[in-house]
């Protein structure tokens, strides 16, 4: 028998002291409830602790779910969408969202197909659709992208590194990409396009650049070869900037070892 019924006399005395009116009527009602159900009211220690609201529970569960999602893509496992075993063409392809656009240019510099979103402010579904249609892995640092239930398996990778050089090495290592010196600077860093197979002479480059791009006069007597992007028509040549870039990525990718 709980101790609660033992307080009934005190409640009766208190009720008798109350003035008439609404307060007295409420005291009488409470007295009747105490007499009838006092021996059935059992309090637990947990009843004394504040209970978390349902909203709070949902929020906590949501964070736990997100953490599980981040962990699930933290280490890549399985075949990427370009793999021959899943119907791909064997050529690595990535889609870099706005948070890792700088990584896209670095990937292009080492000869890897790295696209960016078609629009400046793409929706999440647009990113997923583009990656799926073009058989690309979506690279991002946005954890919110991982919470969408329409993600396809092996379609998104959460980049952990902050610096572009480290991000590049992370992607190369994670997806076991094979980089060689011949691949360096073999794609258009502006649009991700491929170059025409035959290089242009200086005269051909000047003609192709009219109204579009300025070829420095200092290059005219150097007998250089020019390369043109098949998609955006941007012209490149093997000058000082080119050789510096090649040496940079030789060092970044440890190709001398």
N, C-alpha and C positions, 0 to 999 in steps of 0.2 A: 504494500500500500504506500503510495507516494506521500510526501509531506504536505502537498498542496491542500488537501482537505482540512488539515489542522489549522489553517488560516481562516476558515469560515467564520468562527466567532468574531474575529477581528473585523471581517468584512461586514457582519451583521451590525456590530457596534458602530462602525463608520457610517453605515447606511442610515441608522436611526438618528444620527446627528445631523444629517443633511436636511436642508430646508425643503419645503414642498415645491412642486413644480416639475419641470423637465428633468432636472438633476436627480431628484428623488426617484422618479420613474425609472431612469436609467440604472440607478443603483439597485433597484428591486429586480430589474431584468438580469443584471449581472449576478446578483445573489442567487437567483434561480438557476442560472447556468452553472454557477460554481457548485451548487448542491447536487445538481443532476449529473454533471460530467466531470466533477473534480477528480474522481478516482480514475478517470480514463485519460486525463491529460498528462502525458509523460514527455518531459523535455530531455533532449539529448545535448551533449556538449557541442555538437555541430550546429545546433539551432541558435547558439549564442554568437556564432561567427557570421559576419556579413556575407551574403551570397552574391556571386558575380552575376551580372545581368546577362541575358541571352545574347545581347549585342556584343558584350565583351567576350563571350565564349566564341562567337562566330569570328571575331577579329583574331583571337588567339589561334583558332583553328586555321584561319586563312594564312597567317604568317607561317605556321608549321608546314602547310601545304606548299607554300612558295619555296620554303627552304628545301623541301624534298625535291621540288622541280629543279631548282638550281643545282642541287647535288646530282640529279639524274643526268644532266648534260655537262657536268663539270669535267668528266672524263669520257671522251668519245669512245664508243664501242659499236661494232657492227660495220656494215658496208655503207659508204656514202652513196648518194643518189646517182653519181656518175660511174659507179663501179660496174664493170661488165656483168657481174653476177646478178645485178638487179635491173639489167637492161640499159645501162648507161653506155657512153661512148669511150670511157676510160680516161677522159681529160678532166682534171680537177677544175671545179667551177664554184665560185663563191658569190654571195650577195652581201655587201657590207652596208649596214644601215647607217643613219646619220651620225651615230655615236662612234663609229669606227671608219669613217670615210677616208681618213688618212691611211689606214691600213690597206685600203683598196689600191691606192697608188703604189704602196710598197710592194704589194703582191704583183702588180703589173710590171714593176721594175725587175722582178725576178722571173718574168715570163708566165705568170699564173693568171688565168682568166678570172678577173674580179670586177663584178658589176656593182653599180650603185642603184638606188631606187629610181624608177622612171620619173617620178614627180618629186618636188622639193619637200612636200609635207605628206608623205604617204600614210595611209591608215595601216593598222596592224594586219588586217586581212589582205591588203594590197601587197604587203611584203611577203606574206606567206604564199599568196597566189603566184607572184613572180618567181619566188624560189622554187615552187613546185613545178611550174610550167617549164622553166629553164633548167630543171634538175640541178639546182644549186643548193649549197648549204648556206643558211643565213647566219652571218656572224654579227653578234651584237654584244653590248654591255648593259642592255636594258632588261632587268629582271622581270619587268611587267609583261614582256612578250611571252614569257614562259608559262603564264597562267591561262593561256587561251586553249580551250579544249579541241580546237580544230587543227592543232599542230600535228603534222605527220611525223612518224618515227624517223629519227636520223635526218632531221631537216634543219635543226638549229643548234648552234654552239655558242656558249657563253664565254666570251674572251675575258680572261682574268687579268692579263697584264695591262698596264696603263700606257707605257711608252711604245711608240710605233715600232721601233726596232725589236723590242721584246715581244710585241704582239705578233710580228712577222715570224720570229723564231718559234713562238708557241704554236702557231697554225701549221708551220712546216713540220714540227715534231709531232703534233697531235694527229695530223692526217698523213704522216709519213711521206711527205712530198719530196720528190727527187729534183734537186736544183743543180744545174751545171752552169759553167761560165758562158757557154754558148747561148743560154736562155736569157741572160741579163740584157735588159733594155730591148727586148724583142717584141714588146707590145706598146701600143700608144698609151702613154700615161694620162692623156687627156680624156679619152673616151673608151679605152679598153679594146680598141680595134686592132686588127692585124695589119702588118705592113705589106705593100706590094712586093712580089718576089724579086723583081728586078730593080736594082738601085737606079736613081736618076743622075744624070750628069748635072753640072752646074747650070748649063743653059736650060735644060729641061726643068730643073727646080725653080729657076727664076720665072719661067713661063707659067708653071703650075701655081706659083705663089702670088701671081698678079691679083691685086684687089683683095687679097686674103691674108698674106703673111709677108713680112719683110725679110729678105735674105741680106745679111750684112755684107757690105762691099769688101770687107777684109777677107772674105771666103772665096772670092772669085778666082784668085790665082793659086789656090792651094790644092787644086785637083782632088777635091773631096767627093765622096759618094753621098747622095741624099736618099732618104727613105721616106715614103709617103704612106700615111694611114689610109686604108681602103674605105674607112667609114667617115671620118671627119676631114680628111685631106690634109691634116697637119703634117708639116715637113720636119724631118730630123736629120742631123748630120753628125759625123763622128769627130766632133771638136773637143775642146778642153772640158766642157761641161759633161759631155758623154763619157769621156774617159774617167773623170772624177766620180761619176755615178757608178760606173762599172767597178771601180776599185772599192768604193764604199760598200757595195753589196757583196763583193768578194770577201771583205772583212766581216760584215755582219753575218753572212751565212757560213763563215769559216770554210770557204772553198779551197783555201791554200793547204788545209790539213790533209 
